[in-house]
Amino acid sequence: MLGGLDLEVPVVQAGMGGGLSRHELAAAVSEAGGLGTIAVGGAAAIRHELAAARALTGRPLAVNILLPFARRDWFEAAAAADVVVTFWGKPRRRTPGAWLHQCGSLAESRAAHDAGADAVIVQGVEAGGHVRGSTPALELFERVAGALPAGYPLLLAGGIATREDVARALDAGAFAAVAGTRFLLAEESRAHPEYRKRLLAAERTLLTELFGAGWPARHRVIANAATDRWLGGDPRGPRLNRVLNRLLAPGARYAPARLQGRMSLAQTPGSRLLTPLGPTDDGPANLLDAGALYAGETVARIDAVRPAAELVRALTP
Ligand SMILES: Cc1cc2nc3c(=O)[nH]c(=O)nc-3n(C[C@H](O)[C@H](O)[C@H](O)COP(=O)(O)O)c2cc1C
């Protein structure tokens, strides 16, 4: 049980921010028996996507909130979801319903448990998108499971692309497995078609801090013109870029979406300041070469785009 919620299938689709996972994907995953997650910024967008997803499914839905950007009204809007998943920041209960916090270390998992999270998502270093910790998922999972009270629900994220991966997570004691990259390559995700094409062809990923304007943090991506331009010497990115990213960070929460949009439109592979936005099917195409092409290590094992419902079935042990 997850804060009073029982999942038919122990598969959760990770929230993928900047609008990569919206109502179409979340609803399709939930309708197939998993738990779908909407990840958009802004209270109005959260409300809109949740209403659109509710129109497609009567099953439970999650909303993901990235704490570095969140404002109070985002939580008010997200509270209407069945589950709220927070990431990247001090775990604190902000919504009354089921609340999960994604963690990258034992200390953070303990803090989330102590703060009253209904469950913790243990994220391994192989994960796509922003990567909180540095330990492989199963190893960290065992550490966390050994330290938190027996029966406390833990989910595992990172490295999940097949039914065997899900089975391994469940055997380790996970309540459910969380997959991002696999669902990024679902028909219903809002990834730009060229981004999908490059993901299907990709064999390896990079853990960098390059796309850190406003959010200086490690993230896992596949190579593009921007990483080719900047990551010769240090996979994290040049020191000056990282310093500038850190200086900008406090402003990220308060920069209007319009300004962030303008910044990402002007972004070229040679820009020192690269925002964390990824290329969506309705966003600017310059982000294919100048933005973050997030992907987890599983990208090397994924070779087809499939409907989300089919993926949920294929992931069910
Ligand atoms: C494209 C992409 C975007 C992501 N965006 C978010 C996000 O906005 N919020 C969040 O909590 N996690 C985000 N993540 C991380 C996921 O929650 C999860 O940890 C990760 O996808 C698991 O690893 P996997 O990609 O190997 O399945 C993202 C992951 C990917 C691949």
The ligand as a Gaussian input file, in Angstrom:
#p B3LYP/6-31G(d) Opt

LIG

0 1
 C       13.932000      12.432000     -19.757000
 C       13.952000      12.355000     -18.276000
 C       13.470000      13.406000     -17.533000
 C       13.410000      13.325000     -16.138000
 N       12.841000      14.351000     -15.436000
 C       12.592000      14.176000     -14.113000
 C       11.798000      15.122000     -13.416000
 O       11.351000      16.129000     -13.963000
 N       11.528000      14.885000     -12.125000
 C       11.986000      13.769000     -11.465000
 O       11.668000      13.574000     -10.299000
 N       12.780000      12.870000     -12.103000
 C       13.073000      13.041000     -13.410000
 N       13.809000      12.105000     -14.079000
 C       14.409000      10.979000     -13.322000
 C       13.393000       9.889000     -13.056000
 O       12.556000      10.257000     -11.977000
 C       14.024000       8.534000     -12.717000
 O       14.875000       8.635000     -11.618000
 C       14.821000       7.931000     -13.865000
 O       14.157000       8.092000     -15.078000
 C       15.063000       6.453000     -13.627000
 O       16.032000       5.976000     -14.484000
 P       15.741000       5.395000     -15.969000
 O       15.648000       6.593000     -16.826000
 O       16.917000       4.539000     -16.206000
 O       14.459000       4.620000     -15.931000
 C       13.888000      12.172000     -15.470000
 C       14.389000      11.118000     -16.234000
 C       14.428000      11.190000     -17.617000
 C       14.942000      10.019000     -18.399000

